Amino acid sequence: MSDRISISGLRGFGYHGVLEHEKINGQEFIIHIVIDSDFTKAIESDKVSDTVNYAEVAQIGVSAITDTRFDLIESLADFVARKVRELPGVQGVEVTVEKPSAPIDVAFGSVSVTRVLR
């Protein structure tokens, strides 16, 4: 059985990017995390200690945005996915990083990448 925890729209200001102005000026990044787990034990006990603590997951995502620096958002997504995958109870993780202000010379909504670890 696989259950899911989803956290959408984690926001933070970071300095990720290839271009020099991205490294100096920074910009907002948005992270979405989906975790595969098994809720059976947590449902039986009704205790947060028996499930994946989504507050801890959220902190990993925001801290990755604000406390690290990568040229590629692919590397940022992988960093978050690996940290979350290490948590007890996580069977798989999918991390999407959005870069709404990516340096693209045409109108667009957002650029995103997704890293999946099973």
PyMOL CGO cylinders between C-alpha atoms (Angstrom):
from pymol import cmd
from pymol.cgo import CYLINDER

trace = [
    CYLINDER, 0.00, 0.00, 0.00, 1.26, 3.46, -0.80, 0.3, 1, 1, 1, 1, 1, 1,
    CYLINDER, 1.26, 3.46, -0.80, -0.15, 6.60, 0.75, 0.3, 1, 1, 1, 1, 1, 1,
    CYLINDER, -0.15, 6.60, 0.75, 0.87, 10.14, -0.11, 0.3, 1, 1, 1, 1, 1, 1,
    CYLINDER, 0.87, 10.14, -0.11, 1.70, 13.37, 1.65, 0.3, 1, 1, 1, 1, 1, 1,
    CYLINDER, 1.70, 13.37, 1.65, 1.75, 16.49, -0.55, 0.3, 1, 1, 1, 1, 1, 1,
    CYLINDER, 1.75, 16.49, -0.55, 3.13, 19.90, 0.29, 0.3, 1, 1, 1, 1, 1, 1,
    CYLINDER, 3.13, 19.90, 0.29, 2.54, 22.55, -2.36, 0.3, 1, 1, 1, 1, 1, 1,
    CYLINDER, 2.54, 22.55, -2.36, 3.87, 26.04, -2.80, 0.3, 1, 1, 1, 1, 1, 1,
    CYLINDER, 3.87, 26.04, -2.80, 6.79, 26.21, -0.36, 0.3, 1, 1, 1, 1, 1, 1,
    CYLINDER, 6.79, 26.21, -0.36, 8.36, 29.58, -1.10, 0.3, 1, 1, 1, 1, 1, 1,
    CYLINDER, 8.36, 29.58, -1.10, 11.74, 31.04, -0.42, 0.3, 1, 1, 1, 1, 1, 1,
    CYLINDER, 11.74, 31.04, -0.42, 14.21, 33.58, -1.74, 0.3, 1, 1, 1, 1, 1, 1,
    CYLINDER, 14.21, 33.58, -1.74, 17.42, 32.08, -3.04, 0.3, 1, 1, 1, 1, 1, 1,
    CYLINDER, 17.42, 32.08, -3.04, 20.46, 32.60, -5.22, 0.3, 1, 1, 1, 1, 1, 1,
    CYLINDER, 20.46, 32.60, -5.22, 20.28, 29.71, -7.67, 0.3, 1, 1, 1, 1, 1, 1,
    CYLINDER, 20.28, 29.71, -7.67, 21.08, 30.21, -11.33, 0.3, 1, 1, 1, 1, 1, 1,
    CYLINDER, 21.08, 30.21, -11.33, 23.73, 30.16, -14.00, 0.3, 1, 1, 1, 1, 1, 1,
    CYLINDER, 23.73, 30.16, -14.00, 23.77, 33.90, -14.70, 0.3, 1, 1, 1, 1, 1, 1,
    CYLINDER, 23.77, 33.90, -14.70, 25.76, 36.28, -12.53, 0.3, 1, 1, 1, 1, 1, 1,
    CYLINDER, 25.76, 36.28, -12.53, 22.77, 38.55, -11.78, 0.3, 1, 1, 1, 1, 1, 1,
    CYLINDER, 22.77, 38.55, -11.78, 20.85, 35.51, -10.44, 0.3, 1, 1, 1, 1, 1, 1,
    CYLINDER, 20.85, 35.51, -10.44, 23.73, 34.74, -8.08, 0.3, 1, 1, 1, 1, 1, 1,
    CYLINDER, 23.73, 34.74, -8.08, 23.91, 38.35, -6.89, 0.3, 1, 1, 1, 1, 1, 1,
    CYLINDER, 23.91, 38.35, -6.89, 20.27, 39.54, -6.86, 0.3, 1, 1, 1, 1, 1, 1,
    CYLINDER, 20.27, 39.54, -6.86, 18.49, 36.25, -6.17, 0.3, 1, 1, 1, 1, 1, 1,
    CYLINDER, 18.49, 36.25, -6.17, 14.83, 35.49, -6.79, 0.3, 1, 1, 1, 1, 1, 1,
    CYLINDER, 14.83, 35.49, -6.79, 11.87, 33.56, -5.44, 0.3, 1, 1, 1, 1, 1, 1,
    CYLINDER, 11.87, 33.56, -5.44, 11.69, 29.79, -5.87, 0.3, 1, 1, 1, 1, 1, 1,
    CYLINDER, 11.69, 29.79, -5.87, 8.72, 27.52, -5.21, 0.3, 1, 1, 1, 1, 1, 1,
    CYLINDER, 8.72, 27.52, -5.21, 8.96, 23.86, -4.20, 0.3, 1, 1, 1, 1, 1, 1,
    CYLINDER, 8.96, 23.86, -4.20, 6.29, 21.15, -4.27, 0.3, 1, 1, 1, 1, 1, 1,
    CYLINDER, 6.29, 21.15, -4.27, 6.96, 17.84, -2.50, 0.3, 1, 1, 1, 1, 1, 1,
    CYLINDER, 6.96, 17.84, -2.50, 5.02, 14.57, -2.78, 0.3, 1, 1, 1, 1, 1, 1,
    CYLINDER, 5.02, 14.57, -2.78, 5.99, 11.73, -0.46, 0.3, 1, 1, 1, 1, 1, 1,
    CYLINDER, 5.99, 11.73, -0.46, 5.04, 8.07, -0.80, 0.3, 1, 1, 1, 1, 1, 1,
    CYLINDER, 5.04, 8.07, -0.80, 4.61, 6.41, 2.58, 0.3, 1, 1, 1, 1, 1, 1,
    CYLINDER, 4.61, 6.41, 2.58, 2.46, 3.89, 4.43, 0.3, 1, 1, 1, 1, 1, 1,
    CYLINDER, 2.46, 3.89, 4.43, 0.01, 5.39, 6.93, 0.3, 1, 1, 1, 1, 1, 1,
    CYLINDER, 0.01, 5.39, 6.93, -1.04, 2.07, 8.49, 0.3, 1, 1, 1, 1, 1, 1,
    CYLINDER, -1.04, 2.07, 8.49, 0.93, 2.46, 11.74, 0.3, 1, 1, 1, 1, 1, 1,
    CYLINDER, 0.93, 2.46, 11.74, -0.01, 6.15, 12.10, 0.3, 1, 1, 1, 1, 1, 1,
    CYLINDER, -0.01, 6.15, 12.10, -3.69, 5.41, 11.55, 0.3, 1, 1, 1, 1, 1, 1,
    CYLINDER, -3.69, 5.41, 11.55, -3.63, 2.71, 14.22, 0.3, 1, 1, 1, 1, 1, 1,
    CYLINDER, -3.63, 2.71, 14.22, -1.76, 4.82, 16.79, 0.3, 1, 1, 1, 1, 1, 1,
    CYLINDER, -1.76, 4.82, 16.79, -3.00, 8.31, 15.79, 0.3, 1, 1, 1, 1, 1, 1,
    CYLINDER, -3.00, 8.31, 15.79, 0.49, 9.61, 16.68, 0.3, 1, 1, 1, 1, 1, 1,
    CYLINDER, 0.49, 9.61, 16.68, 2.58, 12.00, 14.61, 0.3, 1, 1, 1, 1, 1, 1,
    CYLINDER, 2.58, 12.00, 14.61, 5.67, 10.02, 15.58, 0.3, 1, 1, 1, 1, 1, 1,
    CYLINDER, 5.67, 10.02, 15.58, 4.35, 7.16, 13.43, 0.3, 1, 1, 1, 1, 1, 1,
    CYLINDER, 4.35, 7.16, 13.43, 4.15, 9.16, 10.21, 0.3, 1, 1, 1, 1, 1, 1,
    CYLINDER, 4.15, 9.16, 10.21, 6.34, 11.51, 8.17, 0.3, 1, 1, 1, 1, 1, 1,
    CYLINDER, 6.34, 11.51, 8.17, 6.36, 14.90, 9.87, 0.3, 1, 1, 1, 1, 1, 1,
    CYLINDER, 6.36, 14.90, 9.87, 5.40, 17.31, 7.11, 0.3, 1, 1, 1, 1, 1, 1,
    CYLINDER, 5.40, 17.31, 7.11, 6.62, 20.32, 9.12, 0.3, 1, 1, 1, 1, 1, 1,
    CYLINDER, 6.62, 20.32, 9.12, 10.11, 18.81, 8.99, 0.3, 1, 1, 1, 1, 1, 1,
    CYLINDER, 10.11, 18.81, 8.99, 9.73, 18.18, 5.26, 0.3, 1, 1, 1, 1, 1, 1,
    CYLINDER, 9.73, 18.18, 5.26, 8.65, 21.79, 4.69, 0.3, 1, 1, 1, 1, 1, 1,
    CYLINDER, 8.65, 21.79, 4.69, 11.68, 23.06, 6.59, 0.3, 1, 1, 1, 1, 1, 1,
    CYLINDER, 11.68, 23.06, 6.59, 14.00, 20.94, 4.45, 0.3, 1, 1, 1, 1, 1, 1,
    CYLINDER, 14.00, 20.94, 4.45, 12.49, 22.46, 1.30, 0.3, 1, 1, 1, 1, 1, 1,
    CYLINDER, 12.49, 22.46, 1.30, 12.63, 26.09, 2.40, 0.3, 1, 1, 1, 1, 1, 1,
    CYLINDER, 12.63, 26.09, 2.40, 16.11, 25.74, 3.93, 0.3, 1, 1, 1, 1, 1, 1,
    CYLINDER, 16.11, 25.74, 3.93, 17.36, 24.27, 0.66, 0.3, 1, 1, 1, 1, 1, 1,
    CYLINDER, 17.36, 24.27, 0.66, 16.12, 27.35, -1.19, 0.3, 1, 1, 1, 1, 1, 1,
    CYLINDER, 16.12, 27.35, -1.19, 17.53, 29.87, 1.27, 0.3, 1, 1, 1, 1, 1, 1,
    CYLINDER, 17.53, 29.87, 1.27, 20.69, 28.19, 2.62, 0.3, 1, 1, 1, 1, 1, 1,
    CYLINDER, 20.69, 28.19, 2.62, 22.26, 26.55, -0.45, 0.3, 1, 1, 1, 1, 1, 1,
    CYLINDER, 22.26, 26.55, -0.45, 23.36, 27.74, -3.86, 0.3, 1, 1, 1, 1, 1, 1,
    CYLINDER, 23.36, 27.74, -3.86, 23.18, 25.77, -7.08, 0.3, 1, 1, 1, 1, 1, 1,
    CYLINDER, 23.18, 25.77, -7.08, 23.59, 26.77, -10.70, 0.3, 1, 1, 1, 1, 1, 1,
    CYLINDER, 23.59, 26.77, -10.70, 20.81, 24.43, -11.79, 0.3, 1, 1, 1, 1, 1, 1,
    CYLINDER, 20.81, 24.43, -11.79, 17.36, 23.97, -10.31, 0.3, 1, 1, 1, 1, 1, 1,
    CYLINDER, 17.36, 23.97, -10.31, 17.79, 20.31, -11.22, 0.3, 1, 1, 1, 1, 1, 1,
    CYLINDER, 17.79, 20.31, -11.22, 20.53, 20.18, -8.57, 0.3, 1, 1, 1, 1, 1, 1,
    CYLINDER, 20.53, 20.18, -8.57, 18.30, 21.96, -6.05, 0.3, 1, 1, 1, 1, 1, 1,
    CYLINDER, 18.30, 21.96, -6.05, 15.47, 19.48, -6.69, 0.3, 1, 1, 1, 1, 1, 1,
    CYLINDER, 15.47, 19.48, -6.69, 17.86, 16.54, -6.27, 0.3, 1, 1, 1, 1, 1, 1,
    CYLINDER, 17.86, 16.54, -6.27, 19.25, 17.97, -3.02, 0.3, 1, 1, 1, 1, 1, 1,
    CYLINDER, 19.25, 17.97, -3.02, 15.76, 18.30, -1.52, 0.3, 1, 1, 1, 1, 1, 1,
    CYLINDER, 15.76, 18.30, -1.52, 14.66, 14.89, -2.78, 0.3, 1, 1, 1, 1, 1, 1,
    CYLINDER, 14.66, 14.89, -2.78, 17.71, 13.17, -1.25, 0.3, 1, 1, 1, 1, 1, 1,
    CYLINDER, 17.71, 13.17, -1.25, 17.23, 14.89, 2.13, 0.3, 1, 1, 1, 1, 1, 1,
    CYLINDER, 17.23, 14.89, 2.13, 13.53, 14.02, 2.27, 0.3, 1, 1, 1, 1, 1, 1,
    CYLINDER, 13.53, 14.02, 2.27, 14.16, 10.44, 1.08, 0.3, 1, 1, 1, 1, 1, 1,
    CYLINDER, 14.16, 10.44, 1.08, 16.41, 9.92, 4.14, 0.3, 1, 1, 1, 1, 1, 1,
    CYLINDER, 16.41, 9.92, 4.14, 13.53, 10.56, 6.58, 0.3, 1, 1, 1, 1, 1, 1,
    CYLINDER, 13.53, 10.56, 6.58, 11.99, 7.55, 8.34, 0.3, 1, 1, 1, 1, 1, 1,
    CYLINDER, 11.99, 7.55, 8.34, 8.82, 6.35, 6.66, 0.3, 1, 1, 1, 1, 1, 1,
    CYLINDER, 8.82, 6.35, 6.66, 9.55, 7.89, 3.26, 0.3, 1, 1, 1, 1, 1, 1,
    CYLINDER, 9.55, 7.89, 3.26, 9.27, 5.22, 0.57, 0.3, 1, 1, 1, 1, 1, 1,
    CYLINDER, 9.27, 5.22, 0.57, 9.61, 7.60, -2.36, 0.3, 1, 1, 1, 1, 1, 1,
    CYLINDER, 9.61, 7.60, -2.36, 9.64, 11.30, -3.07, 0.3, 1, 1, 1, 1, 1, 1,
    CYLINDER, 9.64, 11.30, -3.07, 8.87, 13.65, -5.93, 0.3, 1, 1, 1, 1, 1, 1,
    CYLINDER, 8.87, 13.65, -5.93, 10.21, 17.21, -5.75, 0.3, 1, 1, 1, 1, 1, 1,
    CYLINDER, 10.21, 17.21, -5.75, 9.27, 19.94, -8.20, 0.3, 1, 1, 1, 1, 1, 1,
    CYLINDER, 9.27, 19.94, -8.20, 11.17, 23.23, -8.18, 0.3, 1, 1, 1, 1, 1, 1,
    CYLINDER, 11.17, 23.23, -8.18, 9.60, 26.22, -9.91, 0.3, 1, 1, 1, 1, 1, 1,
    CYLINDER, 9.60, 26.22, -9.91, 11.56, 29.23, -11.05, 0.3, 1, 1, 1, 1, 1, 1,
    CYLINDER, 11.56, 29.23, -11.05, 8.93, 31.88, -11.87, 0.3, 1, 1, 1, 1, 1, 1,
    CYLINDER, 8.93, 31.88, -11.87, 11.49, 34.54, -12.82, 0.3, 1, 1, 1, 1, 1, 1,
    CYLINDER, 11.49, 34.54, -12.82, 13.73, 32.41, -15.00, 0.3, 1, 1, 1, 1, 1, 1,
    CYLINDER, 13.73, 32.41, -15.00, 15.77, 34.47, -17.48, 0.3, 1, 1, 1, 1, 1, 1,
    CYLINDER, 15.77, 34.47, -17.48, 13.73, 33.72, -20.60, 0.3, 1, 1, 1, 1, 1, 1,
    CYLINDER, 13.73, 33.72, -20.60, 13.09, 36.37, -23.26, 0.3, 1, 1, 1, 1, 1, 1,
    CYLINDER, 13.09, 36.37, -23.26, 9.49, 35.37, -23.98, 0.3, 1, 1, 1, 1, 1, 1,
    CYLINDER, 9.49, 35.37, -23.98, 6.30, 35.50, -21.91, 0.3, 1, 1, 1, 1, 1, 1,
    CYLINDER, 6.30, 35.50, -21.91, 5.86, 32.44, -19.69, 0.3, 1, 1, 1, 1, 1, 1,
    CYLINDER, 5.86, 32.44, -19.69, 4.22, 31.41, -16.43, 0.3, 1, 1, 1, 1, 1, 1,
    CYLINDER, 4.22, 31.41, -16.43, 6.97, 29.43, -14.74, 0.3, 1, 1, 1, 1, 1, 1,
    CYLINDER, 6.97, 29.43, -14.74, 9.78, 27.00, -15.42, 0.3, 1, 1, 1, 1, 1, 1,
    CYLINDER, 9.78, 27.00, -15.42, 9.91, 23.86, -13.34, 0.3, 1, 1, 1, 1, 1, 1,
    CYLINDER, 9.91, 23.86, -13.34, 11.84, 20.62, -13.00, 0.3, 1, 1, 1, 1, 1, 1,
    CYLINDER, 11.84, 20.62, -13.00, 10.83, 17.47, -11.16, 0.3, 1, 1, 1, 1, 1, 1,
    CYLINDER, 10.83, 17.47, -11.16, 13.12, 14.92, -9.48, 0.3, 1, 1, 1, 1, 1, 1,
    CYLINDER, 13.12, 14.92, -9.48, 11.71, 11.54, -8.51, 0.3, 1, 1, 1, 1, 1, 1,
    CYLINDER, 11.71, 11.54, -8.51, 13.43, 9.11, -6.13, 0.3, 1, 1, 1, 1, 1, 1,
    CYLINDER, 13.43, 9.11, -6.13, 11.85, 5.74, -5.33, 0.3, 1, 1, 1, 1, 1, 1,
]
cmd.load_cgo(trace, "trace")
